[in-house]
Amino acid sequence: MGGGAGALPRPRLLPFGAPRGDRALPDGDDESSEALSLAGPLPFYETRFSQLYVGTNGIISTQDFPRETQYVDDDFPTDFPAIAPFLADIDTSGGRGKIYYREDDSREVLDQAARLIWAGFPDAADFVPRHAFVATWENVGAYEEVTRNSEPSTQSAKRQWGKSWVPILALTWKLAGEPGASPSHASRGSSAHTGAVGQRNTFQVVLAYTDSEAYAVFLYPDDGLQFFGTRPKESYNVNLELPARVGFSRGDFQKREGPYYSATSTEQSVKNLYQ
């Protein structure tokens, strides 16, 4: 497994939504898609997977998700396979955002994915994806407990980078081999708050792969992250704010161990994706 990242020259999010033939998750607090069968198996660590699930909480898996309380407030590694561009307690109830996903093997999308990967990973210049999977969380909100009296913090850090769509993190893994260097991040700016009520996030993950090699590209538009984490639902943790987790985990059905990579562990580390 290898990893890397790099600044990319003003690429845009891949097209998404109903006009692109995307499926959409139902609105809700803890929804997941039906199993989506892939045209070709996705290599993930030492295994190939033939289906994917998309979850409300900023996560993709190769198996159906356990109950939200069994993973959404925990650190990596997860005990199930996980690819997480922004794992947090997200809630799209009441029309607060949409989540789209599709498999797309069109030449247009494969070429776009390849250019993103080549820009972030110079050593992958010969990589030509055969398959792609795109999932997009558009203007999604954090879970809000209506009976909560205290408000989340709203500290912000802002830089002006115009209105272009700017990817700030790219992660990669391979079917075989020892772990490589930990992925870094490209420096970009955004207006962001931590769990602020009414704030919305937009982000996208692109999985591009062949029979033996796979890449995940996490994309965040300028001003796309307006909150950095969420609070647990348990009342006794009401004042605890948990940062979003960004990364991936192979998962293990027997114990919470196994290969994984986590790009974030604190609120500041989520902010550092931009700063």
C-alpha positions in Angstrom: 0.0 0.0 0.0 1.3 3.4 -0.9 0.2 6.9 -0.3 0.7 10.5 -1.4 -0.9 13.8 -2.2 -0.2 17.0 -4.0 -1.5 20.5 -4.9 -3.6 20.3 -8.0 -4.2 23.1 -10.5 -7.8 24.2 -10.0 -9.7 21.0 -10.9 -13.4 20.9 -10.3 -15.5 18.3 -8.6 -16.5 15.6 -10.9 -20.1 16.2 -12.3 -22.8 14.7 -10.1 -26.5 14.6 -9.4 -29.6 13.3 -11.2 -28.4 14.5 -14.7 -25.4 12.2 -14.4 -27.5 9.2 -13.5 -26.6 9.3 -9.8 -28.6 7.5 -7.2 -29.5 9.5 -4.1 -29.6 8.4 -0.5 -32.9 8.9 1.3 -32.9 12.0 3.6 -32.2 11.0 7.2 -29.8 10.7 10.1 -28.3 7.2 9.6 -29.2 6.0 6.1 -27.2 3.7 3.9 -27.5 2.6 0.3 -28.3 -0.8 -1.0 -25.4 -2.9 -2.1 -24.1 -1.5 -5.4 -22.5 -4.3 -7.5 -19.3 -3.1 -9.2 -18.5 -3.9 -12.9 -15.0 -4.9 -11.8 -13.7 -5.9 -8.3 -12.2 -3.1 -6.2 -8.7 -4.0 -4.7 -8.5 -2.9 -1.1 -5.4 -4.0 0.8 -5.1 -7.7 0.2 -8.7 -8.3 -0.9 -10.9 -7.5 -3.9 -14.5 -6.4 -3.2 -17.4 -6.6 -5.7 -19.8 -4.2 -4.0 -20.0 -0.9 -2.1 -22.3 0.8 0.3 -22.6 4.6 0.8 -23.6 6.0 4.2 -25.0 9.3 5.4 -22.1 9.8 7.8 -19.4 10.6 5.2 -18.3 7.0 4.7 -18.2 4.2 2.1 -17.8 0.5 2.9 -17.6 -2.8 1.2 -20.3 -4.2 3.6 -23.5 -2.9 5.1 -22.9 -0.6 8.0 -23.4 -1.5 11.7 -25.6 0.8 13.8 -24.3 4.4 13.9 -23.5 4.2 17.6 -21.0 1.4 16.9 -18.7 3.5 14.7 -19.6 7.2 14.2 -18.0 8.4 17.4 -15.0 6.1 17.4 -11.4 6.6 16.0 -9.8 4.5 13.3 -9.4 1.6 12.9 -13.0 0.5 12.3 -13.9 -3.1 12.6 -15.3 -3.1 9.0 -13.8 -1.8 5.8 -14.1 1.9 5.6 -13.2 4.7 3.2 -14.0 8.0 4.9 -13.7 11.5 3.3 -15.4 13.0 6.3 -16.7 10.6 8.9 -18.9 12.5 11.3 -22.6 12.5 12.6 -24.2 13.9 9.5 -28.0 14.4 9.1 -29.8 15.2 5.9 -33.3 15.2 7.5 -35.6 18.0 6.4 -33.9 18.6 3.1 -30.5 19.5 4.7 -28.4 18.4 1.8 -28.2 15.4 -0.5 -25.9 12.5 -1.0 -25.3 11.1 -4.5 -23.4 8.1 -5.8 -22.7 6.1 -8.9 -20.3 3.8 -10.7 -19.1 5.5 -13.9 -16.8 3.9 -16.4 -17.2 6.6 -19.0 -14.1 7.8 -20.7 -14.8 11.4 -19.5 -14.9 10.4 -15.9 -12.0 8.0 -16.1 -9.8 10.6 -17.8 -10.8 13.2 -15.1 -9.9 10.7 -12.3 -6.6 9.9 -14.0 -5.6 13.5 -14.2 -6.4 14.0 -10.5 -4.3 11.0 -9.6 -1.4 11.9 -11.8 -1.3 15.5 -10.4 -1.2 14.1 -6.8 1.0 11.1 -7.4 3.7 11.7 -10.0 4.9 8.1 -9.7 1.5 7.0 -11.0 1.9 8.5 -14.4 1.4 5.2 -16.1 -1.8 4.4 -14.1 -4.9 4.2 -16.4 -8.1 3.4 -14.4 -10.6 1.0 -15.9 -13.4 1.7 -13.4 -14.5 4.7 -11.2 -16.9 5.2 -8.4 -18.1 8.7 -7.4 -19.9 9.7 -4.2 -20.8 13.3 -3.3 -22.1 14.8 -0.1 -23.7 18.1 -1.2 -24.5 20.8 1.4 -25.0 18.3 4.2 -25.5 19.3 7.8 -24.4 18.0 11.2 -26.8 16.2 13.5 -28.6 18.7 15.6 -30.3 17.8 18.9 -33.3 20.1 19.2 -33.3 19.9 23.0 -29.7 20.9 23.3 -29.2 24.2 25.1 -25.5 24.8 24.5 -24.2 25.8 21.0 -21.1 24.3 19.4 -18.1 26.5 19.0 -17.8 28.6 15.9 -14.1 29.5 15.7 -13.2 30.1 12.1 -10.2 30.2 9.9 -10.6 31.8 6.5 -8.4 32.5 3.5 -9.7 33.7 0.2 -9.0 31.5 -2.8 -11.8 32.5 -5.1 -14.7 30.2 -6.1 -12.7 27.4 -7.7 -13.2 23.8 -6.7 -10.0 22.8 -4.8 -9.0 19.3 -3.8 -6.9 19.3 -0.6 -6.3 15.6 0.1 -5.7 12.5 -1.9 -5.2 9.0 -0.5 -4.1 5.9 -2.3 -3.7 2.2 -1.7 -2.5 -0.8 -3.6 -3.4 -4.4 -3.7 0.1 -5.6 -2.5 3.3 -4.2 -1.0 4.4 -2.6 2.2 2.9 0.7 3.4 4.5 3.7 1.8 4.8 7.2 3.1 1.8 8.7 4.8 -0.3 10.9 2.6 0.3 14.6 3.0 -2.1 17.4 2.1 -2.2 20.3 -0.3 -2.6 23.7 1.4 -5.8 25.4 0.6 -8.2 27.8 2.5 -11.8 27.7 3.6 -14.3 29.3 5.9 -15.0 26.7 8.5 -16.7 26.1 11.8 -16.8 23.3 14.3 -20.3 21.7 14.3 -22.0 25.1 14.0 -25.8 24.8 13.8 -26.9 25.6 10.2 -23.5 25.1 8.6 -23.2 22.8 5.6 -20.4 20.7 4.1 -19.8 19.6 0.6 -17.2 17.0 -0.4 -16.6 14.2 -2.8 -14.7 10.9 -3.1 -13.5 9.4 -6.3 -12.4 5.7 -6.4 -10.5 4.9 -9.5 -9.0 1.4 -10.0 -7.8 -1.5 -12.2 -7.7 -5.2 -11.3 -4.6 -4.7 -9.2 -4.3 -1.0 -8.1 -6.8 1.5 -6.6 -6.7 5.1 -5.7 -9.1 7.2 -3.5 -9.2 11.0 -4.2 -10.9 13.1 -1.6 -12.1 16.5 -3.0 -13.4 19.5 -1.0 -14.6 22.7 -2.8 -13.5 26.1 -1.6 -15.6 26.9 1.5 -16.9 23.4 1.3 -16.2 22.5 4.9 -18.1 24.8 7.2 -17.9 22.5 10.3 -15.0 20.3 11.4 -16.8 17.8 13.6 -19.9 16.8 15.5 -21.0 16.0 19.0 -22.0 12.5 20.2 -25.7 11.9 20.7 -25.2 10.6 24.3 -26.3 13.3 26.7 -23.4 12.7 29.0 -21.1 13.7 26.3 -23.1 16.8 25.3 -20.1 19.1 25.7 -17.6 16.9 23.8 -16.9 17.7 20.2 -15.5 14.9 18.1 -13.4 15.9 15.0 -14.3 14.3 11.7 -12.2 11.3 10.7 -10.6 11.3 7.3 -8.9 8.2 6.0 -9.5 4.5 5.4 -9.4 1.2 7.3 -9.2 -2.4 6.2 -11.3 -3.4 9.2 -11.2 -6.7 11.0 -14.3 -8.8 11.8 -12.6 -10.4 14.8 -10.9 -7.4 16.6 -10.5 -3.7 16.1 -7.0 -3.9 14.6 -5.6 -4.1 11.2 -4.2 -1.8 8.5 -5.6 1.7 8.4 -4.6 5.3 7.7 -6.0 8.3 9.5 -5.3 11.8 8.3 -7.1 13.5 11.3 -7.2 12.9 15.0 -8.0 16.4 16.5 -10.1 19.4 15.4 -6.9 21.2 14.6 -5.8 18.4 12.3 -9.0 18.7 10.3 -8.3 22.5 10.1 -4.8 21.8 9.0 -6.2 20.2 5.8 -6.8 23.8 4.8 -4.1 25.8 6.6 
